[in-house]
Amino acid sequence: MSSAQSLLTPVSVQATLYPATSRYYGLPTTTMQTPAGITIIYLTRRFVPSADQFSLIQMHTVTQDERLDNIANQYLGDPTAFWRLCDANNAMRPEELTETIGRQLRITLPQGMSTSPNA
């Protein structure tokens, strides 16, 4: 392995510094060594889950001047959880969810939770 390859070869640490409510919770970290011997720790990439992996609770119809953080606060009790609405609706840009009045938004349980007791 060349020195450049060894520089780019990550070493998994499998730890997280983020709370359970964060979109980054559970993401492993990895490290790399610079030529100067400095260790840099960074998060691995987060892949957005498919919307069909979330259990639907209800639908929300977007009205004029609504903001995603307010919708997140209304249904999830946390305005910073807007990213959960993005995940549940396959949105890469949060703004796109409220750009169209009348759009139906999926309000879901967090990934991995189900409304079915046997799921």
N, C-alpha and C positions, 0 to 999 in steps of 0.2 A: 504494500500500500504506500502510495506516495505521500509526501508531507501535506500536499494540498488535499488529498483524499482523507487523510486522518484528521485534518482540520475541519472538514465538513461532516465527518461521521459523528452523529449525535450519540450521546450516552444518556439513556433514559434514567430519570430520577424517580418518576411516578409519584409525584407529590403535587399538591396544589396549595395555593395561598388564598384562594377565593372562597367566600361563604357559599352555602348551599343555594342561595337565591341568585347567584351570579351565573351568567351564561358561560362563564369560564370554569365553573365548578367541575371538578373531576378530570379536567384536562391534564394530562401529564406534562411535566416539564422535561426539558432535555438540556444538555450543555454542549459547548464546544470550546476548544482551547485555541487561543490566538497564538501566532508565532512567538509573541512575547511571553507566553505562559499564563496569560490571564484567562480565567474560566468565565464564560458568559452563559448564564442560565436564561432560557426562554421557554415560552409556552409553545406546544405543538399546535398545529392548525386545528381549528374547530370546524367540523363539517356540519352544515345545517341539516337536521333530520327532515325527512319527508313529512308533509302535513298529515298523511294518513296514519302516522304512528302515534297520533294524539287522540284521546277520547273526547268527543264533542260534548260540551255541557249545554251550550245554547248558541244562538246566532245573535249578532248585533248589527243593526242597520245604521250606517254612517249618516249623520245629519250635517248641515252646513256649519262650518267653523269648528268642528270637533277636532280635538287633538288626540293623538295616540296615547300620550302619557295620561290624559284624563280618562280615556277608555280603560287603560290598564289599571288605573287606580279604582275605577268603578267596579270592575269585575274581579280583579286580582288583589286589590288592596295595596298596591305598590306601583306608583307611577314609573319607577325605574324598571319594571318588569315588562315594558313595552316589547322587548325582544321576544318574549314568549308569544305575543300576538303575531309577530313577524314569522316566527317558526311555524306556528299553527296555520298560517295563511300563505306559506311559500313566498314570502316577501323578502327580497334582498335589500330594498330601500324602504325604511319605515314610512316615509311620506306617501308612498304609493297607496297605502291602506286607507288613507283619508282623503285622497285627491278627488274621488268620485262620490258625490252625494248619492246615497241609496245603496252603496256597496254593502254586501253582506260579509261580515267578519265572523270567522269561527272563533268562539271562546272555548278553550279546551283545558283539560287537566294537564299538568306537566307530563313530559315524556316519561313513559314507563308506568304511569298510573292509569287505572282503568275504572270505569263506572260499574263493570261487571265483577261480582265477587269471585268468580271462578276464572277470571282472565289472568 
